[in-house]
């Protein structure tokens, strides 16, 4: 048996498929489906200034990615 001892756990950011688990636990049938739209893009560098900017995201899709859950016992 392996023992791992943490003095503390610090979490700065959780995103769509994240979890923090402690102790004896089971995460069965854990799924995550996420879609993000970013209108600004990436900002890289120091002392960047965006003054009175307007960001527009045009997303005309009705369905971006269909998710079909498999039947239990199907192996999928």
Secondary structure, DSSP 8 states (H G I E B T S, - for coil): ------S--------TT-----SS---TT---------SS----SSS----S---------S-SS------TTS--
